[in-house]
């Protein structure tokens, strides 16, 4: 997650989902932004102009889904207003979400991860929001700041956490093939995906992949996900592979 993405269409649906999840669970969920500074990646990253899918803010069919979130996100049309700290201090979403907003760097990544575990000691369900989803190539020595890595997944599971993370659509593969490869990667690392994958049809697709070892949570989330997909059927569906 980068601050320039704050309030775009993907962010909007992320918070709609997390608020719904919190209300159904009757407790707060965690959000680890996987917040990065583009200057820590490359000059090319700084020059990118993505994160501007904001035309939804002019369409009532989107705004009416959650008027409170919509009202808060209207100000993010101005790039100067896209700041994480002021947002989490003022947003009504803090009633539903415990935010972890420390930035990642490769130098302190292990410490950053341990701090997140401590921060979420009261949350059993944590949403992770890396820019590009999972890093499958474990041969790369330098962990990508824009990816979730498998060691962190295992670390959350060891600490008895349920994680839901954002995976963006591949542009050169059908989404079923793409998701099948991801599930196979988890299986090869001893992790089974036991819940349906939430598909957000937001161009490009984003997917919410849930990883947990908690049988009670699995049962609870299955019901919640089904209800969510029915309620948001125009934009959301469930995928089981």
Secondary structure, DSSP 4 states (H G I P E B T S, - for coil): --GGGTTSHHHHHHHHHHHHHHHHHTS-EEEE-----GGGT-HHHHH-------GGGG-HHHHTT-HHHHHHHGGGGSGGG--HHHHHHH-GGGGTEEEE-PPP-STTHHHHHHHHHHHTTT-SEEEE--SS-B---TT-SSPPTTSB-HHHHHHHHHTT-EEEEEEEPPSSS-HHHHHHHHHHHHHHTT----SPEEEE-SSS-EEEEEE---HHHHHHHHHHHHHHHHHTTTTEEEE--
